[in-house]
Amino acid sequence: MVTQMNGAEPRIDDDEMERLRGAFRGQLLRPDDPGYEEARRIWNGAIDRRPAVIARCAGVADVRAAVRYGRERDLLTSVRGGGHGVSGTAVCEGGLMIDLSPMRGIRVDPERRTARAQSGVLWGEFDQETQEFGLATTGGIVTHTGIAGLTLGGGIGWLMRRFGTTADNLLSVDVVNADGEFLTASVDENPELFWGMRGAGANFGIVTSFEYRLHPVGPQVLAGPIFFALEDAPEVLRFYRDWAEDAPDELTTILSLRKAPPAPYLPPELHGIPVCAVMTCWSGDIERGLEVLRPLREFGTPLIDLIQPKSYLANQSMLDPGVPHGWHYYWKSCDLPRLSDGMIEDMASHSAAITSGRSYTLVFQLGGALGRVGEDDTAFAHRDARHNVNINAVWTADEHDPAPHVAWTRQFFSSLEPHSPGVYVNFLGDEGEERVRAAYGPAKYERLLALKRRYDPDNFFRLNQNINPN
Ligand SMILES: Cc1cc2nc3c(=O)[nH]c(=O)nc-3n(C[C@H](O)[C@H](O)[C@H](O)COP(=O)(O)OP(=O)(O)OC[C@H]3O[C@@H](n4cnc5c(N)ncnc54)[C@H](O)[C@@H]3O)c2cc1C
């Protein structure tokens, strides 16, 4: 049984562990076991929670056994895919952590242009397998993010304006529901569940594998950042707003407002300088891309232009060094309409007040194919938003006072939020029910509530951006 004495860490006794072990192929870790400390750690070093047991699943049978075990004992249960959720819902205090990270299988079907991947796979692994056949689908912009959480919340990235969100490219999912039953969901099978899985999926079960549609991409793309001084940001952003508005779908851009990182691709004299970078990825014909990008590259006085033909895989890993595991992170994010002059001024002035060389703000350019999918087709919402801004405070464990960094993020966010039509669920922290509602809007939230009441009325899957059925 699970016991908790005098506020001490809950323990699962040996008999109980033996029973679970009999039904389990993967590793089961309690706090004193070798590997426990590493297994409980996730990307955000600010999260420090200690589950009573970590069930490192080797396959679907383990996932079912773990769900039944947690359900029968009414254990607080968390689900870990890639471990990148900023609010740390992948790990729980004192309960059961169902860890999918050992499940790393990927099978690409080059003829049908599809791939099936298990839920512990990371984007870098997925991209490497699909690029072997000259294929890709919309994925995250950092290789060590998990496919699971990202896909289930929607999924935005460098290919989204050409191919839609990651969830738009989902063909089917295998799911273990809150009763430990195994289901498949697709447009033909359990279609309402499949609708919810594409934007609010963490609420309805544990996906054990994903089947994706792939597209010919690369191996070369025309991509990279062009850096301007932050003091030029108001003019650069006004130009960018008008230029990017008519860009073809093959182009996705992301603004980065920060102090230039000490990255090997930047000359040392730029390190630490406040910058406004337009990061680009053109996935179509390179010659045409050079024409499309020409006005941006001829505008103003860039500090450095690093746009060049390079491999899709190299571009996918470009941002990895700036967001390592173990640093401490706090995010505030919202969707935005067309950038007004006032919003641009706010972005420039708050970026000038940044409190850390590690912190940064990203502004994703939405639209294109993502914006043309019907608003009711998936749970992923706000398809008419033009941008998504994600303001990230970053500090390290030895900086004892995160308060100034967090305050900077909140103030910056407060200036933009009044203009916002909603928020992208995967960029939410631990912000409460109202913000989860804002991620879907009232009508979709009601539809999701009905689905939750059907598939998980007891809210067993509640450590997530929760659709609370009670
Ligand atoms: C460095 C970084 C870069 C990012 N870049 C992007 C980006 O480019 N585009 C984008 O859209 N998002 C991006 N994100 C946000 C990302 O989509 C979310 O953090 C997402 O939750 C990550 O998924 P994960 O599996 O790694 O996370 P986890 O923390 O493992 O999972 C988050 C939650 O998802 C649920 N979950 C996980 N796996 C499953 C499963 N198999 N079945 C059911 N529920 C599950 C659980 O509730 C879990 O608590 C980024 C995040 C980080 C930290």
PDBQT file of the ligand as one rigid body, heavy atoms in Angstrom, charges set to zero:
ROOT
HETATM    1  C1  LIG A 501      12.423  24.249 -25.290  1.00  0.00    +0.000 C 
HETATM    2  C2  LIG A 501      10.997  24.126 -25.733  1.00  0.00    +0.000 A 
HETATM    3  C3  LIG A 501      10.658  24.342 -27.052  1.00  0.00    +0.000 A 
HETATM    4  C4  LIG A 501       9.338  24.225 -27.463  1.00  0.00    +0.000 A 
HETATM    5  N1  LIG A 501       9.037  24.470 -28.767  1.00  0.00    +0.000 NA
HETATM    6  C5  LIG A 501       7.769  24.307 -29.188  1.00  0.00    +0.000 A 
HETATM    7  C6  LIG A 501       7.441  24.475 -30.553  1.00  0.00    +0.000 A 
HETATM    8  O1  LIG A 501       8.275  24.750 -31.382  1.00  0.00    +0.000 OA
HETATM    9  N2  LIG A 501       6.162  24.305 -30.918  1.00  0.00    +0.000 N 
HETATM   10  C7  LIG A 501       5.183  23.974 -30.027  1.00  0.00    +0.000 A 
HETATM   11  O2  LIG A 501       4.046  23.820 -30.448  1.00  0.00    +0.000 OA
HETATM   12  N3  LIG A 501       5.468  23.819 -28.740  1.00  0.00    +0.000 NA
HETATM   13  C8  LIG A 501       6.727  23.971 -28.300  1.00  0.00    +0.000 A 
HETATM   14  N4  LIG A 501       7.023  23.816 -26.984  1.00  0.00    +0.000 N 
HETATM   15  C9  LIG A 501       5.936  23.556 -26.036  1.00  0.00    +0.000 C 
HETATM   16  C10 LIG A 501       5.616  22.088 -26.042  1.00  0.00    +0.000 C 
HETATM   17  O3  LIG A 501       4.664  21.834 -27.052  1.00  0.00    +0.000 OA
HETATM   18  C11 LIG A 501       5.045  21.644 -24.694  1.00  0.00    +0.000 C 
HETATM   19  O4  LIG A 501       5.976  21.916 -23.694  1.00  0.00    +0.000 OA
HETATM   20  C12 LIG A 501       4.698  20.171 -24.712  1.00  0.00    +0.000 C 
HETATM   21  O5  LIG A 501       3.984  19.860 -23.533  1.00  0.00    +0.000 OA
HETATM   22  C13 LIG A 501       5.935  19.312 -24.750  1.00  0.00    +0.000 C 
HETATM   23  O6  LIG A 501       5.614  17.978 -24.853  1.00  0.00    +0.000 OA
HETATM   24  P1  LIG A 501       6.479  16.909 -24.033  1.00  0.00    +0.000 P 
HETATM   25  O7  LIG A 501       5.934  15.579 -24.362  1.00  0.00    +0.000 OA
HETATM   26  O8  LIG A 501       7.929  17.154 -24.238  1.00  0.00    +0.000 OA
HETATM   27  O9  LIG A 501       6.126  17.364 -22.547  1.00  0.00    +0.000 OA
HETATM   28  P2  LIG A 501       5.674  16.640 -21.200  1.00  0.00    +0.000 P 
HETATM   29  O10 LIG A 501       6.045  17.607 -20.137  1.00  0.00    +0.000 OA
HETATM   30  O11 LIG A 501       6.193  15.259 -21.116  1.00  0.00    +0.000 OA
HETATM   31  O12 LIG A 501       4.123  16.572 -21.346  1.00  0.00    +0.000 OA
HETATM   32  C14 LIG A 501       3.295  17.680 -21.071  1.00  0.00    +0.000 C 
HETATM   33  C15 LIG A 501       1.933  17.124 -20.695  1.00  0.00    +0.000 C 
HETATM   34  O13 LIG A 501       1.377  16.501 -21.849  1.00  0.00    +0.000 OA
HETATM   35  C16 LIG A 501       0.669  15.337 -21.447  1.00  0.00    +0.000 C 
HETATM   36  N5  LIG A 501       1.235  14.176 -22.147  1.00  0.00    +0.000 N 
HETATM   37  C17 LIG A 501       2.528  13.940 -22.458  1.00  0.00    +0.000 A 
HETATM   38  N6  LIG A 501       2.621  12.795 -23.141  1.00  0.00    +0.000 NA
HETATM   39  C18 LIG A 501       1.370  12.305 -23.261  1.00  0.00    +0.000 A 
HETATM   40  C19 LIG A 501       0.813  11.156 -23.888  1.00  0.00    +0.000 A 
HETATM   41  N7  LIG A 501       1.569  10.292 -24.559  1.00  0.00    +0.000 N 
HETATM   42  N8  LIG A 501      -0.522  10.972 -23.807  1.00  0.00    +0.000 NA
HETATM   43  C20 LIG A 501      -1.324  11.838 -23.147  1.00  0.00    +0.000 A 
HETATM   44  N9  LIG A 501      -0.843  12.947 -22.545  1.00  0.00    +0.000 NA
HETATM   45  C21 LIG A 501       0.492  13.178 -22.607  1.00  0.00    +0.000 A 
HETATM   46  C22 LIG A 501       0.778  15.230 -19.952  1.00  0.00    +0.000 C 
HETATM   47  O14 LIG A 501      -0.371  15.818 -19.365  1.00  0.00    +0.000 OA
HETATM   48  C23 LIG A 501       1.991  16.054 -19.642  1.00  0.00    +0.000 C 
HETATM   49  O15 LIG A 501       1.922  16.591 -18.354  1.00  0.00    +0.000 OA
HETATM   50  C24 LIG A 501       8.335  23.894 -26.540  1.00  0.00    +0.000 A 
HETATM   51  C25 LIG A 501       8.672  23.661 -25.214  1.00  0.00    +0.000 A 
HETATM   52  C26 LIG A 501       9.983  23.788 -24.811  1.00  0.00    +0.000 A 
HETATM   53  C27 LIG A 501      10.331  23.592 -23.372  1.00  0.00    +0.000 C 
ENDROOT
TORSDOF 0
